[in-house]
Amino acid sequence: MQYVTIPKSVTSIGANAFKDTPWLTSKTGQVVVGNGILIAYNGNEETVSVKSSVKRIAPYAFFENTSIKVVDMQSSVNMVGLRAFFGCSSLKSVNYSTSLKFIDEEAFAKCSSLDNIILPKTVEHIGKGAFASCSSVMKAEIGGNLDTLSYGAFADCQNLKSIYVKDGLKEIEDNSFYGCSNLAKLRLPDTVSSMSDNAFNNCNTAVYSPDSQYITNYCNSKNIKSSFELGDVYTDGMLTIVDCSFIQMHVSKLFTLNSEQIELADADYDGQVTIQDATFAQMKIANILGKVSQGEVNE
């Protein structure tokens, strides 16, 4: 096969559809076809800026590429396909598209160098094992449009220490955090109404949430530590400006928080209490945190 003509009406191309064909192997760099589908990457660059014409990254597009370290997705990208970045062992940083909605199964699994995962609020689906075995990830932040955290989404992320899930999540499936032995802080919204009995297998964590009877009952039944939302140093089940004031006074040495309050004061999940925690809490109260992370707040 020497020539391929793909109409713009095509919206999906299966995994490895053109694998080992002379047409594909003759291409270098990003191979984009049809309706903005990036079907393969044949290159060895350390930094890849996805072309602005790309709407979807096809299954296996960057599969086991060991050269790339940084991926910058353009805002046009709305889908990352099955195992698209699976086994990209040098991949350290991903600038996710602000239009991204769908992350398919094992899309970033076994990206062993990947650091913090900050997903935009537009993400509506995270597939099974999407970030499984990302052994270097220490912190994750998930936007507010995700309905279900799928089976094994963060399984075996052994160095993952904290996850901040924004409002909107309803369900956590089996083994979502399996083997996350260092997960110390998991912030869940009070919208969660269903968690699998096996969601936290081989995982040690403390769950922080606004007052939620369901989450409290679940944690009690599983002997999981549960507490108020991070930042709620006044421990009244609400995050208010009073909490911000307590954090500021503690940082200024005008007031000393007790050990439980210090743990709660670390609102930005970085392992220490600083003025940044008060700022982070204030931004959450003002409901602009997600906007800032997506660059939507005007200066």
Contacts in CASP RR format, 6 or more apart in sequence:
PFRMAT RR
TARGET T0000
AUTHOR 0000-0000-0000
METHOD contacts of the structure
MODEL  1
MQYVTIPKSVTSIGANAFKDTPWLTSKTGQVVVGNGILIAYNGNEETVSV
KSSVKRIAPYAFFENTSIKVVDMQSSVNMVGLRAFFGCSSLKSVNYSTSL
KFIDEEAFAKCSSLDNIILPKTVEHIGKGAFASCSSVMKAEIGGNLDTLS
YGAFADCQNLKSIYVKDGLKEIEDNSFYGCSNLAKLRLPDTVSSMSDNAF
NNCNTAVYSPDSQYITNYCNSKNIKSSFELGDVYTDGMLTIVDCSFIQMH
VSKLFTLNSEQIELADADYDGQVTIQDATFAQMKIANILGKVSQGEVNE
1 21 0 8 1.000
1 22 0 8 1.000
1 23 0 8 1.000
2 22 0 8 1.000
2 23 0 8 1.000
3 23 0 8 1.000
4 18 0 8 1.000
4 23 0 8 1.000
4 33 0 8 1.000
6 13 0 8 1.000
6 33 0 8 1.000
6 34 0 8 1.000
7 34 0 8 1.000
8 34 0 8 1.000
8 35 0 8 1.000
9 35 0 8 1.000
10 33 0 8 1.000
10 34 0 8 1.000
10 35 0 8 1.000
10 37 0 8 1.000
11 35 0 8 1.000
11 37 0 8 1.000
11 56 0 8 1.000
12 37 0 8 1.000
12 56 0 8 1.000
13 33 0 8 1.000
13 37 0 8 1.000
13 39 0 8 1.000
13 58 0 8 1.000
14 58 0 8 1.000
14 59 0 8 1.000
15 58 0 8 1.000
15 59 0 8 1.000
15 60 0 8 1.000
15 82 0 8 1.000
15 83 0 8 1.000
16 59 0 8 1.000
16 60 0 8 1.000
17 39 0 8 1.000
18 24 0 8 1.000
18 39 0 8 1.000
18 40 0 8 1.000
24 31 0 8 1.000
24 39 0 8 1.000
24 40 0 8 1.000
24 42 0 8 1.000
25 42 0 8 1.000
27 40 0 8 1.000
27 42 0 8 1.000
28 42 0 8 1.000
28 43 0 8 1.000
29 41 0 8 1.000
29 42 0 8 1.000
29 43 0 8 1.000
29 45 0 8 1.000
30 38 0 8 1.000
30 40 0 8 1.000
30 41 0 8 1.000
30 48 0 8 1.000
30 50 0 8 1.000
30 51 0 8 1.000
30 54 0 8 1.000
31 38 0 8 1.000
31 39 0 8 1.000
31 40 0 8 1.000
31 41 0 8 1.000
31 42 0 8 1.000
32 38 0 8 1.000
32 39 0 8 1.000
32 51 0 8 1.000
32 53 0 8 1.000
32 54 0 8 1.000
33 39 0 8 1.000
35 55 0 8 1.000
35 56 0 8 1.000
36 53 0 8 1.000
36 54 0 8 1.000
36 55 0 8 1.000
36 56 0 8 1.000
37 54 0 8 1.000
37 55 0 8 1.000
37 56 0 8 1.000
37 58 0 8 1.000
38 50 0 8 1.000
38 51 0 8 1.000
38 54 0 8 1.000
38 56 0 8 1.000
38 57 0 8 1.000
38 58 0 8 1.000
38 61 0 8 1.000
39 58 0 8 1.000
39 61 0 8 1.000
40 58 0 8 1.000
40 60 0 8 1.000
40 61 0 8 1.000
41 48 0 8 1.000
41 61 0 8 1.000
41 62 0 8 1.000
41 65 0 8 1.000
41 68 0 8 1.000
43 65 0 8 1.000
43 67 0 8 1.000
44 67 0 8 1.000
45 67 0 8 1.000
45 68 0 8 1.000
46 67 0 8 1.000
46 68 0 8 1.000
46 69 0 8 1.000
46 70 0 8 1.000
46 90 0 8 1.000
47 68 0 8 1.000
47 69 0 8 1.000
47 70 0 8 1.000
47 71 0 8 1.000
47 72 0 8 1.000
48 62 0 8 1.000
48 68 0 8 1.000
48 70 0 8 1.000
48 71 0 8 1.000
48 72 0 8 1.000
49 72 0 8 1.000
49 74 0 8 1.000
50 57 0 8 1.000
50 71 0 8 1.000
50 72 0 8 1.000
50 73 0 8 1.000
50 74 0 8 1.000
50 77 0 8 1.000
50 97 0 8 1.000
51 74 0 8 1.000
52 74 0 8 1.000
52 76 0 8 1.000
53 76 0 8 1.000
54 74 0 8 1.000
54 76 0 8 1.000
54 77 0 8 1.000
55 76 0 8 1.000
55 77 0 8 1.000
55 78 0 8 1.000
55 79 0 8 1.000
56 77 0 8 1.000
56 78 0 8 1.000
56 79 0 8 1.000
56 80 0 8 1.000
56 81 0 8 1.000
57 73 0 8 1.000
57 77 0 8 1.000
57 79 0 8 1.000
57 80 0 8 1.000
57 81 0 8 1.000
57 84 0 8 1.000
58 81 0 8 1.000
58 84 0 8 1.000
59 81 0 8 1.000
59 82 0 8 1.000
59 83 0 8 1.000
59 84 0 8 1.000
59 104 0 8 1.000
60 82 0 8 1.000
60 83 0 8 1.000
60 84 0 8 1.000
60 86 0 8 1.000
61 81 0 8 1.000
61 84 0 8 1.000
61 85 0 8 1.000
62 68 0 8 1.000
62 71 0 8 1.000
62 84 0 8 1.000
62 85 0 8 1.000
62 88 0 8 1.000
63 83 0 8 1.000
63 84 0 8 1.000
63 85 0 8 1.000
63 86 0 8 1.000
63 87 0 8 1.000
63 88 0 8 1.000
64 86 0 8 1.000
64 87 0 8 1.000
64 88 0 8 1.000
64 89 0 8 1.000
65 85 0 8 1.000
65 88 0 8 1.000
66 88 0 8 1.000
66 89 0 8 1.000
66 90 0 8 1.000
67 90 0 8 1.000
68 88 0 8 1.000
68 90 0 8 1.000
68 91 0 8 1.000
69 90 0 8 1.000
69 91 0 8 1.000
69 92 0 8 1.000
69 93 0 8 1.000
69 113 0 8 1.000
70 91 0 8 1.000
70 92 0 8 1.000
70 93 0 8 1.000
70 94 0 8 1.000
70 95 0 8 1.000
71 85 0 8 1.000
71 91 0 8 1.000
71 93 0 8 1.000
71 94 0 8 1.000
71 95 0 8 1.000
72 95 0 8 1.000
73 94 0 8 1.000
73 95 0 8 1.000
73 96 0 8 1.000
73 97 0 8 1.000
73 100 0 8 1.000
74 97 0 8 1.000
75 97 0 8 1.000
75 98 0 8 1.000
75 99 0 8 1.000
76 97 0 8 1.000
76 99 0 8 1.000
77 97 0 8 1.000
77 99 0 8 1.000
77 100 0 8 1.000
78 97 0 8 1.000
78 99 0 8 1.000
78 100 0 8 1.000
78 101 0 8 1.000
78 102 0 8 1.000
79 100 0 8 1.000
79 101 0 8 1.000
79 102 0 8 1.000
79 103 0 8 1.000
79 104 0 8 1.000
80 100 0 8 1.000
80 102 0 8 1.000
80 103 0 8 1.000
80 104 0 8 1.000
80 107 0 8 1.000
80 108 0 8 1.000
81 102 0 8 1.000
81 103 0 8 1.000
81 104 0 8 1.000
81 107 0 8 1.000
82 104 0 8 1.000
82 105 0 8 1.000
82 106 0 8 1.000
82 107 0 8 1.000
83 104 0 8 1.000
83 105 0 8 1.000
83 106 0 8 1.000
83 107 0 8 1.000
83 109 0 8 1.000
84 104 0 8 1.000
84 107 0 8 1.000
84 108 0 8 1.000
85 91 0 8 1.000
85 94 0 8 1.000
85 107 0 8 1.000
85 108 0 8 1.000
85 111 0 8 1.000
86 106 0 8 1.000
86 107 0 8 1.000
86 108 0 8 1.000
86 109 0 8 1.000
86 110 0 8 1.000
86 111 0 8 1.000
87 109 0 8 1.000
87 110 0 8 1.000
87 111 0 8 1.000
87 112 0 8 1.000
88 108 0 8 1.000
88 111 0 8 1.000
89 110 0 8 1.000
89 111 0 8 1.000
89 112 0 8 1.000
89 113 0 8 1.000
90 113 0 8 1.000
91 108 0 8 1.000
91 111 0 8 1.000
91 113 0 8 1.000
91 114 0 8 1.000
92 113 0 8 1.000
92 114 0 8 1.000
92 115 0 8 1.000
92 136 0 8 1.000
93 114 0 8 1.000
93 115 0 8 1.000
94 108 0 8 1.000
94 114 0 8 1.000
94 117 0 8 1.000
96 118 0 8 1.000
96 119 0 8 1.000
96 120 0 8 1.000
96 123 0 8 1.000
97 120 0 8 1.000
98 120 0 8 1.000
98 122 0 8 1.000
98 294 0 8 1.000
99 122 0 8 1.000
100 119 0 8 1.000
100 120 0 8 1.000
100 122 0 8 1.000
100 123 0 8 1.000
101 122 0 8 1.000
101 123 0 8 1.000
101 124 0 8 1.000
101 125 0 8 1.000
102 123 0 8 1.000
102 124 0 8 1.000
102 125 0 8 1.000
103 119 0 8 1.000
103 123 0 8 1.000
103 125 0 8 1.000
103 126 0 8 1.000
103 127 0 8 1.000
103 130 0 8 1.000
104 127 0 8 1.000
104 130 0 8 1.000
105 127 0 8 1.000
105 128 0 8 1.000
105 129 0 8 1.000
105 130 0 8 1.000
105 150 0 8 1.000
106 127 0 8 1.000
106 128 0 8 1.000
106 129 0 8 1.000
106 130 0 8 1.000
106 132 0 8 1.000
107 127 0 8 1.000
107 130 0 8 1.000
108 114 0 8 1.000
108 130 0 8 1.000
108 131 0 8 1.000
108 134 0 8 1.000
109 129 0 8 1.000
109 130 0 8 1.000
109 131 0 8 1.000
109 132 0 8 1.000
109 133 0 8 1.000
109 134 0 8 1.000
110 132 0 8 1.000
110 133 0 8 1.000
110 134 0 8 1.000
111 131 0 8 1.000
111 134 0 8 1.000
112 133 0 8 1.000
112 134 0 8 1.000
112 135 0 8 1.000
112 136 0 8 1.000
113 136 0 8 1.000
114 131 0 8 1.000
114 134 0 8 1.000
114 136 0 8 1.000
114 137 0 8 1.000
115 136 0 8 1.000
115 137 0 8 1.000
115 138 0 8 1.000
116 137 0 8 1.000
116 138 0 8 1.000
116 139 0 8 1.000
116 140 0 8 1.000
116 141 0 8 1.000
117 131 0 8 1.000
117 134 0 8 1.000
117 137 0 8 1.000
117 139 0 8 1.000
117 140 0 8 1.000
117 141 0 8 1.000
118 140 0 8 1.000
118 141 0 8 1.000
118 293 0 8 1.000
119 126 0 8 1.000
119 140 0 8 1.000
119 141 0 8 1.000
119 142 0 8 1.000
119 143 0 8 1.000
120 143 0 8 1.000
120 293 0 8 1.000
120 294 0 8 1.000
121 143 0 8 1.000
121 144 0 8 1.000
121 145 0 8 1.000
121 166 0 8 1.000
121 290 0 8 1.000
121 294 0 8 1.000
122 143 0 8 1.000
122 145 0 8 1.000
123 142 0 8 1.000
123 143 0 8 1.000
123 145 0 8 1.000
123 146 0 8 1.000
124 145 0 8 1.000
124 146 0 8 1.000
124 147 0 8 1.000
125 146 0 8 1.000
125 147 0 8 1.000
125 148 0 8 1.000
125 150 0 8 1.000
126 142 0 8 1.000
126 146 0 8 1.000
126 149 0 8 1.000
126 150 0 8 1.000
126 153 0 8 1.000
127 150 0 8 1.000
127 153 0 8 1.000
128 150 0 8 1.000
128 151 0 8 1.000
128 152 0 8 1.000
128 153 0 8 1.000
129 150 0 8 1.000
129 151 0 8 1.000
129 152 0 8 1.000
129 153 0 8 1.000
129 154 0 8 1.000
129 155 0 8 1.000
130 150 0 8 1.000
130 153 0 8 1.000
131 137 0 8 1.000
131 140 0 8 1.000
131 153 0 8 1.000
131 154 0 8 1.000
131 157 0 8 1.000
132 152 0 8 1.000
132 153 0 8 1.000
132 154 0 8 1.000
132 155 0 8 1.000
132 156 0 8 1.000
132 157 0 8 1.000
133 155 0 8 1.000
133 156 0 8 1.000
133 157 0 8 1.000
134 154 0 8 1.000
134 157 0 8 1.000
134 160 0 8 1.000
135 156 0 8 1.000
135 157 0 8 1.000
135 158 0 8 1.000
135 159 0 8 1.000
136 159 0 8 1.000
137 154 0 8 1.000
137 157 0 8 1.000
137 159 0 8 1.000
137 160 0 8 1.000
138 159 0 8 1.000
138 160 0 8 1.000
138 161 0 8 1.000
138 162 0 8 1.000
139 160 0 8 1.000
139 161 0 8 1.000
139 162 0 8 1.000
139 163 0 8 1.000
139 269 0 8 1.000
139 270 0 8 1.000
140 154 0 8 1.000
140 160 0 8 1.000
140 162 0 8 1.000
140 163 0 8 1.000
140 164 0 8 1.000
141 163 0 8 1.000
141 164 0 8 1.000
141 166 0 8 1.000
141 293 0 8 1.000
142 149 0 8 1.000
142 163 0 8 1.000
142 164 0 8 1.000
142 165 0 8 1.000
142 166 0 8 1.000
142 169 0 8 1.000
143 165 0 8 1.000
143 166 0 8 1.000
143 290 0 8 1.000
144 165 0 8 1.000
144 166 0 8 1.000
144 167 0 8 1.000
144 168 0 8 1.000
144 169 0 8 1.000
144 189 0 8 1.000
145 168 0 8 1.000
146 165 0 8 1.000
146 168 0 8 1.000
146 169 0 8 1.000
147 168 0 8 1.000
147 169 0 8 1.000
147 170 0 8 1.000
147 171 0 8 1.000
148 169 0 8 1.000
148 170 0 8 1.000
148 171 0 8 1.000
148 172 0 8 1.000
148 173 0 8 1.000
149 165 0 8 1.000
149 169 0 8 1.000
149 171 0 8 1.000
149 172 0 8 1.000
149 173 0 8 1.000
149 176 0 8 1.000
150 173 0 8 1.000
150 176 0 8 1.000
151 173 0 8 1.000
151 174 0 8 1.000
151 175 0 8 1.000
151 176 0 8 1.000
152 173 0 8 1.000
152 174 0 8 1.000
152 175 0 8 1.000
152 176 0 8 1.000
152 177 0 8 1.000
152 178 0 8 1.000
153 173 0 8 1.000
153 176 0 8 1.000
154 160 0 8 1.000
154 163 0 8 1.000
154 176 0 8 1.000
154 177 0 8 1.000
154 180 0 8 1.000
155 175 0 8 1.000
155 176 0 8 1.000
155 177 0 8 1.000
155 178 0 8 1.000
155 179 0 8 1.000
155 180 0 8 1.000
156 178 0 8 1.000
156 179 0 8 1.000
156 180 0 8 1.000
157 177 0 8 1.000
157 179 0 8 1.000
157 180 0 8 1.000
157 183 0 8 1.000
158 179 0 8 1.000
158 180 0 8 1.000
158 181 0 8 1.000
158 182 0 8 1.000
159 182 0 8 1.000
160 177 0 8 1.000
160 180 0 8 1.000
160 182 0 8 1.000
160 183 0 8 1.000
161 182 0 8 1.000
161 183 0 8 1.000
161 184 0 8 1.000
161 185 0 8 1.000
161 269 0 8 1.000
162 183 0 8 1.000
162 184 0 8 1.000
162 185 0 8 1.000
162 186 0 8 1.000
162 187 0 8 1.000
162 269 0 8 1.000
163 183 0 8 1.000
163 185 0 8 1.000
163 186 0 8 1.000
163 187 0 8 1.000
164 187 0 8 1.000
164 230 0 8 1.000
164 269 0 8 1.000
165 186 0 8 1.000
165 187 0 8 1.000
165 188 0 8 1.000
165 189 0 8 1.000
166 189 0 8 1.000
166 290 0 8 1.000
167 189 0 8 1.000
167 190 0 8 1.000
167 191 0 8 1.000
168 189 0 8 1.000
168 191 0 8 1.000
169 188 0 8 1.000
169 189 0 8 1.000
169 191 0 8 1.000
169 192 0 8 1.000
170 191 0 8 1.000
170 192 0 8 1.000
170 193 0 8 1.000
170 194 0 8 1.000
171 192 0 8 1.000
171 193 0 8 1.000
171 194 0 8 1.000
171 195 0 8 1.000
172 192 0 8 1.000
172 194 0 8 1.000
172 195 0 8 1.000
172 196 0 8 1.000
172 199 0 8 1.000
173 196 0 8 1.000
173 199 0 8 1.000
174 196 0 8 1.000
174 198 0 8 1.000
174 199 0 8 1.000
175 196 0 8 1.000
175 198 0 8 1.000
175 199 0 8 1.000
175 201 0 8 1.000
176 196 0 8 1.000
176 199 0 8 1.000
176 200 0 8 1.000
177 183 0 8 1.000
177 186 0 8 1.000
177 199 0 8 1.000
177 200 0 8 1.000
177 203 0 8 1.000
177 205 0 8 1.000
178 198 0 8 1.000
178 200 0 8 1.000
178 201 0 8 1.000
178 202 0 8 1.000
178 203 0 8 1.000
179 201 0 8 1.000
179 202 0 8 1.000
179 203 0 8 1.000
180 203 0 8 1.000
180 205 0 8 1.000
181 202 0 8 1.000
181 203 0 8 1.000
181 204 0 8 1.000
182 204 0 8 1.000
183 203 0 8 1.000
183 204 0 8 1.000
183 205 0 8 1.000
184 204 0 8 1.000
184 205 0 8 1.000
184 206 0 8 1.000
185 205 0 8 1.000
185 206 0 8 1.000
185 208 0 8 1.000
185 230 0 8 1.000
185 266 0 8 1.000
185 269 0 8 1.000
186 205 0 8 1.000
186 206 0 8 1.000
186 207 0 8 1.000
186 208 0 8 1.000
187 207 0 8 1.000
187 208 0 8 1.000
187 209 0 8 1.000
187 229 0 8 1.000
187 230 0 8 1.000
187 269 0 8 1.000
188 207 0 8 1.000
188 208 0 8 1.000
188 209 0 8 1.000
188 212 0 8 1.000
188 215 0 8 1.000
189 209 0 8 1.000
189 210 0 8 1.000
190 209 0 8 1.000
190 210 0 8 1.000
190 211 0 8 1.000
190 212 0 8 1.000
190 215 0 8 1.000
192 209 0 8 1.000
192 212 0 8 1.000
192 214 0 8 1.000
192 215 0 8 1.000
193 214 0 8 1.000
195 215 0 8 1.000
195 218 0 8 1.000
197 222 0 8 1.000
200 222 0 8 1.000
200 224 0 8 1.000
205 224 0 8 1.000
205 225 0 8 1.000
206 224 0 8 1.000
206 225 0 8 1.000
206 226 0 8 1.000
206 227 0 8 1.000
207 215 0 8 1.000
207 219 0 8 1.000
207 224 0 8 1.000
207 225 0 8 1.000
207 226 0 8 1.000
207 227 0 8 1.000
208 226 0 8 1.000
208 227 0 8 1.000
208 228 0 8 1.000
208 229 0 8 1.000
208 230 0 8 1.000
208 264 0 8 1.000
209 215 0 8 1.000
209 226 0 8 1.000
209 228 0 8 1.000
209 229 0 8 1.000
210 228 0 8 1.000
210 229 0 8 1.000
210 237 0 8 1.000
210 238 0 8 1.000
210 239 0 8 1.000
211 228 0 8 1.000
211 237 0 8 1.000
211 238 0 8 1.000
215 226 0 8 1.000
216 226 0 8 1.000
218 224 0 8 1.000
219 225 0 8 1.000
219 226 0 8 1.000
220 226 0 8 1.000
227 260 0 8 1.000
227 263 0 8 1.000
227 264 0 8 1.000
228 235 0 8 1.000
228 236 0 8 1.000
228 237 0 8 1.000
228 264 0 8 1.000
229 237 0 8 1.000
229 239 0 8 1.000
230 264 0 8 1.000
230 266 0 8 1.000
230 267 0 8 1.000
230 269 0 8 1.000
231 239 0 8 1.000
231 243 0 8 1.000
231 247 0 8 1.000
231 264 0 8 1.000
231 265 0 8 1.000
231 266 0 8 1.000
231 267 0 8 1.000
231 277 0 8 1.000
231 281 0 8 1.000
232 238 0 8 1.000
232 239 0 8 1.000
232 243 0 8 1.000
232 264 0 8 1.000
233 243 0 8 1.000
233 246 0 8 1.000
233 247 0 8 1.000
233 250 0 8 1.000
233 257 0 8 1.000
233 261 0 8 1.000
233 264 0 8 1.000
233 265 0 8 1.000
234 240 0 8 1.000
234 242 0 8 1.000
234 243 0 8 1.000
234 246 0 8 1.000
235 260 0 8 1.000
235 261 0 8 1.000
235 264 0 8 1.000
239 281 0 8 1.000
239 284 0 8 1.000
239 285 0 8 1.000
240 285 0 8 1.000
241 282 0 8 1.000
241 285 0 8 1.000
243 281 0 8 1.000
244 278 0 8 1.000
244 281 0 8 1.000
244 282 0 8 1.000
244 285 0 8 1.000
246 255 0 8 1.000
246 257 0 8 1.000
246 261 0 8 1.000
246 265 0 8 1.000
247 257 0 8 1.000
247 265 0 8 1.000
247 267 0 8 1.000
247 273 0 8 1.000
247 275 0 8 1.000
247 277 0 8 1.000
247 278 0 8 1.000
247 281 0 8 1.000
248 275 0 8 1.000
248 278 0 8 1.000
249 255 0 8 1.000
250 256 0 8 1.000
250 257 0 8 1.000
250 261 0 8 1.000
250 262 0 8 1.000
250 265 0 8 1.000
250 273 0 8 1.000
251 273 0 8 1.000
251 274 0 8 1.000
251 275 0 8 1.000
251 277 0 8 1.000
251 278 0 8 1.000
257 265 0 8 1.000
257 273 0 8 1.000
262 273 0 8 1.000
265 273 0 8 1.000
265 277 0 8 1.000
266 272 0 8 1.000
266 273 0 8 1.000
266 277 0 8 1.000
267 277 0 8 1.000
267 278 0 8 1.000
267 280 0 8 1.000
267 281 0 8 1.000
267 284 0 8 1.000
268 276 0 8 1.000
268 277 0 8 1.000
268 280 0 8 1.000
270 276 0 8 1.000
280 289 0 8 1.000
283 289 0 8 1.000
283 292 0 8 1.000
288 297 0 8 1.000
290 296 0 8 1.000
291 297 0 8 1.000
END
